[in-house]
Amino acid sequence: MEPLPDASESTPPPASPPPASPPPASPPPASPPLASPPLASDPPPTLRRVRRRGVTGSIWALEHAQDFVTIVVGVVLIILAATLIVSGVISFFIDAVHQSVSFAAINLLDRVLLVLILVEIVHTVVLSLRAHRLVAQPFIIVGLVAVIRRILFLLSNQETISSAELGLLIAMVVAFIAGLIAISHFEKRDE
């Protein structure tokens, strides 16, 4: 039997071949494609560049003005939501002392749902600022919360509710939920 070779006596593995050089770049085209001759009605090239810069500058200014207005609207909505929360809590305690707690709770719930609608609108404003496109889902949520708010308001009153109005509101809730399901289905399919 032959003895096994010692690891220190082993020869190094052969070197790997050098990496292949990149293929040569293709030669540039022999001549640029022929352009159609300018028409008599075409403005000179310098005027065309000025027009493009003017249009691009106008678009840039309009986009930034839109962003500014959107930010102002978002800030106003946040201030309005904070004001509604504070006034709702204050009126809750005043109504709880002078009237029943259930009446105060109904009014507070109405204000909280209105604040939730405002917050969803602010969320839509933020999404619009980020993507510069409108997203349908927050609008559907705002509509759903508004319909639920109306149903709760109608059910909390002591008056009788017409079955047609209640049926219409329930149908709207079903339509909004179906819209949410459809939008999430289409968004998953797009990704």
C-alpha positions in Angstrom: 0.0 0.0 0.0 1.2 3.4 -0.9 1.3 6.1 1.8 -1.1 9.0 1.4 0.5 12.2 0.4 1.1 14.8 3.1 -1.0 18.0 2.8 2.1 20.1 3.1 3.6 18.4 0.0 0.6 18.9 -2.2 0.9 21.1 -5.2 -1.2 24.2 -5.6 -4.2 24.0 -7.9 -3.7 25.3 -11.4 -4.4 29.1 -11.8 -7.7 30.0 -13.3 -7.6 31.6 -16.7 -7.8 35.4 -16.8 -11.3 36.8 -17.3 -12.2 37.4 -20.9 -12.0 40.9 -22.2 -15.3 42.7 -23.0 -16.4 42.5 -26.6 -15.3 45.4 -28.7 -17.9 48.2 -28.9 -19.8 48.4 -32.1 -18.7 51.2 -34.4 -20.8 54.3 -34.5 -23.2 54.7 -37.4 -21.7 56.1 -40.5 -23.9 59.1 -40.7 -26.9 60.4 -38.8 -30.3 59.7 -40.2 -31.5 62.3 -42.6 -33.9 64.8 -41.0 -36.7 66.3 -42.9 -36.1 69.8 -44.1 -37.6 72.5 -41.9 -40.9 73.9 -43.0 -41.4 77.6 -43.5 -43.9 77.5 -40.6 -41.4 75.9 -38.2 -39.8 78.3 -35.7 -36.0 78.5 -35.7 -34.2 76.0 -33.4 -33.4 78.6 -30.7 -37.1 79.6 -30.5 -38.1 75.9 -30.2 -35.6 75.5 -27.2 -37.0 78.6 -25.5 -40.6 77.2 -26.0 -39.6 73.9 -24.5 -37.9 75.6 -21.5 -41.0 77.8 -21.1 -43.4 74.8 -21.1 -41.1 72.8 -18.8 -40.7 75.8 -16.5 -44.5 76.3 -16.4 -45.1 72.6 -15.6 -42.5 72.8 -12.8 -44.0 75.9 -11.4 -47.5 74.4 -11.5 -46.4 71.2 -9.9 -44.7 73.1 -7.0 -47.7 75.4 -6.6 -50.0 72.3 -6.5 -47.7 70.8 -3.8 -47.8 74.0 -1.8 -51.6 74.2 -1.9 -51.9 70.5 -1.0 -49.6 71.0 2.0 -51.7 74.0 3.1 -54.9 72.0 2.8 -53.4 69.1 4.8 -52.3 71.4 7.6 -55.7 73.1 7.7 -57.4 69.7 7.9 -55.1 68.6 10.8 -55.9 71.8 12.7 -59.6 71.3 12.1 -59.4 67.7 13.3 -57.5 68.7 16.4 -60.1 71.5 17.1 -62.9 69.0 16.6 -61.4 66.5 19.1 -60.8 69.2 21.8 -64.3 70.7 21.3 -65.9 67.2 21.3 -64.2 66.2 24.6 -65.2 69.6 26.2 -68.8 69.3 25.0 -68.9 65.7 26.1 -68.2 66.7 29.7 -70.7 69.6 29.5 -73.4 67.4 28.0 -72.7 64.7 30.6 -73.2 67.1 33.4 -76.3 68.9 32.0 -77.9 66.1 30.0 -77.5 62.3 29.9 -74.3 60.5 29.4 -75.7 58.6 26.4 -76.6 61.9 24.6 -73.0 63.1 25.3 -71.5 59.8 24.1 -73.5 60.0 20.8 -72.3 63.5 20.1 -68.7 62.6 20.9 -68.9 59.5 18.6 -70.3 61.8 15.9 -67.3 64.1 16.3 -64.8 61.3 16.5 -66.1 59.8 13.2 -65.9 63.2 11.6 -62.3 63.5 12.7 -61.6 60.0 11.3 -63.0 61.2 7.9 -60.7 64.3 8.1 -57.7 62.1 8.9 -58.4 59.8 6.0 -58.6 62.9 3.7 -55.2 64.0 5.1 -53.9 60.5 4.4 -55.1 60.9 0.8 -53.3 64.3 0.6 -50.1 62.7 1.8 -50.4 59.9 -0.8 -51.1 62.5 -3.5 -47.9 64.4 -2.5 -45.8 61.3 -2.5 -46.9 59.7 -5.8 -48.4 62.7 -7.6 -51.4 60.5 -8.4 -54.7 60.0 -6.7 -55.4 56.7 -5.0 -59.0 55.5 -4.8 -58.8 53.5 -1.6 -58.8 56.4 0.9 -61.7 58.0 -0.9 -63.7 54.8 -0.5 -62.8 54.6 3.2 -63.9 58.2 3.7 -67.2 57.4 2.0 -67.7 54.2 4.1 -67.0 56.1 7.3 -69.4 58.9 6.3 -72.2 56.4 5.6 -71.6 54.5 8.9 -71.6 57.9 10.7 -74.9 58.7 9.1 -76.4 55.3 10.1 -75.2 55.7 13.7 -76.7 59.2 13.8 -80.0 58.1 12.5 -80.2 55.1 14.8 -79.2 57.3 17.8 -82.1 59.7 17.4 -85.5 59.0 19.0 -87.3 59.6 15.7 -88.4 56.8 13.4 -86.3 56.1 10.4 -87.7 55.3 7.0 -86.8 51.9 5.8 -86.0 53.2 2.4 -83.3 55.5 3.7 -81.8 52.8 6.0 -81.9 50.3 3.1 -80.1 52.9 0.8 -77.4 53.5 3.5 -76.9 49.8 4.0 -76.6 49.3 0.2 -74.0 52.1 0.1 -72.0 50.3 2.8 -72.1 47.1 0.7 -71.1 49.0 -2.4 -68.1 50.7 -0.6 -66.9 47.3 0.8 -67.2 45.7 -2.7 -65.2 48.6 -4.1 -62.5 48.1 -1.4 -62.3 44.4 -2.2 -62.1 45.1 -6.0 -59.4 47.7 -5.6 -57.3 45.5 -3.4 -57.7 42.7 -5.9 -56.6 44.9 -8.8 -53.7 46.3 -6.8 -52.4 42.8 -6.0 -52.7 41.8 -9.6 -50.7 44.9 -10.7 -47.8 44.1 -8.4 
